[in-house]
Amino acid sequence: MARESEEMQSVTIRVPKELYAEYKVALMEQGKIVTYDIRKYMNDVVENHKKGQK
């Protein structure tokens, strides 16, 4: 098992079950994983903030 190179934070969010199920199906069709997609989104938000964008 690979070890993470940085300390990680677990985050729990509440979303409607149907929304989560549909989101997961949409990502599977694109060959993506929910955790990695959310992590990428969070990183994009931070990077855009650093660049002064919304």
Order of alpha helices (4+ residues) and beta strands (2+ residues): alpha-alpha
